Structures are given as C-alpha cells and as structure tokens.
C-alpha cells in the first residue's frame, strides 16, 4: 500500500520540485537582469554626467578666452594711450553727474588747447559754454553735444574751418529776445556733433571767420587778452540777443576764476607777435649794418 502511494505521489513530488526549481531560476534570472539593467543605467548616467562636465569645461574655456581677449584689447589700447572715449571724443553725457566745479576742472584743458590754436581766450569760451549749456547738462548739449547753441545756419555758413558735417541736426524750441526787450519762443535747427571737441572747434572757427558783409563779424577777437573787451566784441557782433549777456559772462569768469585756464601769451598765435619778431629782425640787421660801416 505504501509503495503504491509513493509511486502515485512521486510524479507529483517531482513536478513540485521542478516548479520550485523553475521559480527559483526565474527569480535568479530576474535579479540578474535587474542587476544588469541597473549597471547599464549607471553607465549611461555616468556618460551623461561626463559629457555635461566636458561641455561646461568647454564653455568655461571659451568664456575665459573671450574675456581674456577683451582684457588684452583693453590693455593694448591703454598701452597705446587709446581709450574708447578718446577714439569717439568727449561726450556731454560725461558731465551729467558731475558738480559745476568738477565740470570746470575737467573741461578747462580743452579750452586752453583751443586758445593755443585760435587765439580766443579760454576763459571767454568757457563762460559761454557754462551759460549756454548749463555746464554741459542742457537738452541741446546732452542730445547733440552742442555746447554753444550753434544753429545750422550761421552767417551764411561761408566761413572756413567748420567741424560740423553739414547734415546732422537737432530740432528744438528756444527763447529769443527781441530788440524791444520782449521774448518769443521759436523752433530752430541746431547743429549736432560727434563730440564736444568738435563743438568747441566749430564755435571758435565761427567766431574767427563769420562775416557781416565784407567785414569780419567779430574783428579784434583773435589775440585779445582782456576778457571784458573780448565779450563785448562778441556781443556787438550779434552773437547773443540777451541784453545782459556781457554782465553774465563776466560774472561767471570771476566766480570760477576762469582766467586760470587762459594760455600764456607766448603760446598764442597772434599777428602782433609775428610783427614783433619781424621788427626785431629788422632792428638787429640795421645794427649789424651800422657796426660794419
């Protein structure tokens, strides 16, 4: 009986063992597969991380190269004595945040250099700049680098040495004083400059070359060493319409001691200086002739 039961149960036992073995094998295979999947995932993530790192490194290197190039460019410009402001010229916007005293200190050298070229007193031109542009902070100065209210049409524009390009302009309203003392608002075209150096040079060229008919409008201005007389010449020539123009300029010169920026007389290009040199030469030649005789 026992043998019969055993023989009957044996196939079922074997079947159960096979089932257990297959299950165990399936779990093992599943675990092995999951292990390999995890490894593959790790490898992929590591590759991605490496590629990201290499990409970041490349970007950083490129950034360093570009910044270093920029720095080298700036350093080379500095070594050559060149700056962005020097290549473009001084802008009126540079004065916007400065005090009145600092503006005077910063711009004084430009007017001294202009006087050495033109013979027009730096103190007079500086006073005009302060009065007419509000220390370079007026609408016209900030938008057009126009420091003196120079209009597009002045004395027929037949004077030489203008630094204005002839086309660039800024349109705005301005107040003019009539001969009877009344004021009126007009819309006018004003010259627009690339830099304030051009405005200063154009202003001086106008004062030296503008004519009233066949005569110079501001005759006697070049080489004049008395600022009060120079201002009166400018007023009489019709430069400004305001009755108090002379008094206002004189008070500005005295307030800031602008005569400190006037160039020394030896450096001014005046005709009288040349004539004096010629006279000295003739006198010395006459003396030599006398001694020979």
C-alpha positions in Angstrom: 0.0 0.0 0.0 2.8 2.4 0.9 4.6 1.6 -2.2 1.6 2.2 -4.3 1.1 5.6 -2.6 4.7 6.5 -3.1 4.7 5.5 -6.7 1.5 7.5 -7.1 2.8 10.6 -5.3 6.3 10.5 -6.9 5.4 12.2 -10.1 3.6 15.0 -8.2 6.7 15.4 -5.9 9.0 15.6 -8.9 6.6 18.1 -10.6 6.7 20.3 -7.4 10.4 20.2 -7.3 10.6 21.2 -10.9 8.2 24.0 -10.3 10.2 25.3 -7.3 13.4 25.0 -9.3 11.9 26.9 -12.2 10.6 29.6 -9.9 13.9 29.9 -8.2 15.7 30.0 -11.6 13.2 32.7 -12.8 13.9 34.8 -9.7 17.6 34.5 -10.3 17.3 35.4 -13.9 15.1 38.3 -13.0 17.5 39.5 -10.4 20.4 39.1 -12.8 18.5 41.1 -15.4 17.7 43.8 -13.0 21.3 43.9 -11.9 22.5 44.4 -15.5 19.8 47.0 -16.1 21.0 48.9 -13.0 24.5 48.7 -14.2 23.6 49.9 -17.7 21.6 52.8 -16.2 24.6 53.7 -14.0 26.9 53.6 -17.0 24.6 55.8 -19.0 24.2 58.3 -16.2 27.9 58.4 -15.8 28.4 59.1 -19.5 25.8 61.9 -19.5 27.5 63.4 -16.4 30.9 63.2 -18.1 29.6 64.8 -21.3 27.9 67.6 -19.3 31.1 68.2 -17.4 33.2 68.3 -20.6 30.6 70.7 -22.1 30.8 73.0 -19.1 34.5 73.0 -19.2 34.5 73.9 -22.9 32.1 76.7 -22.3 34.2 78.0 -19.4 37.3 77.9 -21.6 35.6 79.8 -24.3 34.3 82.3 -21.8 37.8 82.7 -20.4 39.3 83.1 -23.9 36.8 85.8 -24.9 37.2 87.7 -21.6 41.0 87.4 -21.9 40.8 88.7 -25.5 38.7 91.6 -24.3 41.1 92.3 -21.5 44.1 92.1 -23.9 42.3 94.5 -26.2 41.7 97.0 -23.4 45.2 96.6 -22.2 46.7 97.1 -25.6 44.5 100.2 -26.1 45.7 101.5 -22.7 49.3 100.7 -23.6 49.0 102.7 -26.8 47.3 105.5 -24.9 44.0 104.9 -26.7 40.6 104.7 -24.9 37.0 104.4 -26.1 36.3 107.9 -25.1 39.5 109.1 -26.9 38.5 107.5 -30.2 35.0 108.9 -30.0 35.8 112.2 -28.3 34.4 113.5 -25.0 30.6 113.3 -24.7 28.5 115.9 -22.9 26.9 112.9 -21.1 30.2 112.5 -19.1 29.3 115.7 -17.3 25.7 114.8 -16.3 26.6 113.5 -12.8 29.4 116.0 -12.1 29.1 119.1 -10.0 29.6 122.5 -11.5 33.1 122.8 -10.1 34.1 119.4 -11.4 32.9 120.2 -14.8 35.0 123.3 -14.9 38.1 121.3 -13.8 37.5 118.6 -16.3 36.8 120.7 -19.4 39.3 123.5 -18.7 42.2 121.9 -20.6 40.1 121.6 -23.8 39.6 125.3 -23.9 43.2 126.1 -23.1 44.2 123.9 -26.0 41.7 125.6 -28.2 43.1 129.1 -27.3 46.6 128.0 -28.3 45.2 127.1 -31.8 42.8 130.0 -32.3 43.9 132.9 -30.1 40.4 133.2 -28.4 40.6 133.5 -24.7 39.8 130.2 -22.9 38.1 132.0 -20.1 35.6 133.7 -22.5 34.7 130.5 -24.4 34.4 128.6 -21.1 32.0 131.2 -19.7 29.9 130.9 -22.9 29.9 127.1 -22.5 28.7 127.4 -18.9 26.0 130.0 -19.6 24.6 128.5 -22.8 24.7 124.8 -22.0 24.3 124.8 -18.2 27.7 123.1 -17.6 27.0 120.7 -20.5 23.7 119.5 -19.0 21.2 121.2 -21.2 18.9 119.4 -23.6 20.9 120.5 -26.6 24.3 119.5 -25.1 23.1 116.1 -23.9 21.4 115.2 -27.2 23.7 116.9 -29.7 27.0 117.7 -28.0 26.2 121.3 -28.9 27.7 123.5 -26.1 27.1 126.9 -27.6 23.6 126.9 -29.1 25.1 126.8 -32.6 22.3 126.8 -35.2 22.5 125.0 -38.5 22.5 128.3 -40.4 25.0 131.0 -39.2 26.2 134.0 -41.2 25.5 132.1 -44.4 27.8 129.3 -43.4 30.5 130.8 -45.7 33.2 130.7 -43.0 36.0 128.2 -43.2 37.2 125.6 -40.6 33.8 124.2 -39.6 33.8 120.8 -37.9 30.1 120.2 -38.4 29.2 117.6 -41.1 26.6 119.9 -42.6 23.6 117.5 -42.2 23.4 116.2 -38.6 20.9 118.3 -36.7 18.8 118.5 -33.6 15.4 120.4 -33.6 14.2 122.1 -30.5 12.4 125.2 -29.2 14.4 128.1 -28.0 13.7 131.5 -26.5 14.9 134.6 -28.3 14.9 138.2 -27.0 13.7 140.9 -29.5 15.1 144.4 -29.9 12.3 145.8 -27.8 13.2 143.5 -24.9 10.3 141.1 -25.4 10.8 137.3 -25.7 9.4 134.8 -28.1 9.6 131.0 -28.5 10.8 129.7 -31.8 11.6 126.3 -33.2 15.1 126.1 -34.7 17.5 123.6 -36.2 20.7 123.2 -34.2 24.0 121.5 -35.2 24.7 118.0 -33.8 28.3 117.0 -33.2 30.0 113.6 -32.6 31.8 115.0 -29.6 32.2 118.2 -27.6 35.7 118.8 -29.0 34.0 119.3 -32.4 31.6 121.8 -30.9 34.4 123.8 -29.3 36.4 123.9 -32.6 33.3 124.8 -34.6 32.5 127.6 -32.2 36.0 129.1 -32.5 36.0 128.7 -36.3 32.7 130.7 -36.4 34.0 133.5 -34.2 37.1 133.9 -36.3 35.6 133.5 -39.8 32.0 134.8 -39.7 31.4 137.9 -41.7 29.0 140.7 -41.8 29.1 141.7 -45.4 32.8 142.0 -46.3 34.0 142.6 -42.8 34.7 140.1 -40.0 31.8 140.0 -37.6 34.0 139.6 -34.6 37.0 141.6 -35.7 39.6 142.1 -33.0 38.7 139.0 -31.0 41.7 136.9 -32.0 44.6 137.7 -29.7 42.5 139.9 -27.4 43.8 139.5 -23.8 41.1 141.4 -22.0 38.1 139.1 -21.4 35.7 142.0 -20.8 36.7 143.6 -24.2 36.5 140.2 -25.9 33.0 139.5 -24.6 31.9 143.0 -25.8 33.2 142.2 -29.2 31.2 139.0 -29.3 28.0 140.8 -28.1 28.4 143.7 -30.6 28.9 141.2 -33.4 25.4 139.9 -32.8 26.3 136.6 -31.2 23.6 136.8 -28.5 20.3 138.7 -28.2 20.2 138.9 -24.4 20.8 142.4 -23.1 22.6 141.1 -20.0 25.0 138.8 -22.0 28.2 140.7 -21.2 27.5 141.0 -17.5 26.5 137.3 -17.2 29.7 136.1 -18.8 31.9 138.4 -16.8 30.3 137.2 -13.5 30.9 133.6 -14.5 34.5 134.2 -15.3 35.1 135.9 -11.9 33.1 133.3 -10.0 35.2 130.4 -11.1 38.4 132.3 -11.8 38.3 131.1 -15.4 41.3 133.2 -16.3 43.5 130.5 -14.8 42.8 128.5 -17.9 43.9 131.2 -20.3 47.0 130.2 -22.2 50.3 132.2 -21.8 50.7 134.9 -24.3 53.8 133.4 -25.8 51.8 130.3 -27.0 49.0 132.3 -28.6 49.0 132.6 -32.5 48.7 136.4 -32.9 49.7 138.5 -35.8 51.2 141.1 -33.5 53.6 138.5 -32.2 54.8 137.8 -35.7 55.1 141.5 -36.5 57.2 142.0 -33.3 59.6 139.2 -34.4 59.9 140.8 -37.8 60.7 144.2 -36.2 63.3 142.6 -34.0 64.9 141.0 -37.0 65.0 144.3 -39.0 66.4 146.2 -35.9 69.2 143.6 -35.5 70.0 143.7 -39.2 70.2 147.5 -39.1 72.5 147.4 -36.1 74.8 144.9 -37.9 75.0 147.3 -40.9 75.9 150.2 -38.7 78.7 148.3 -36.9 80.1 147.2 -40.3 80.3 150.7 -41.5 
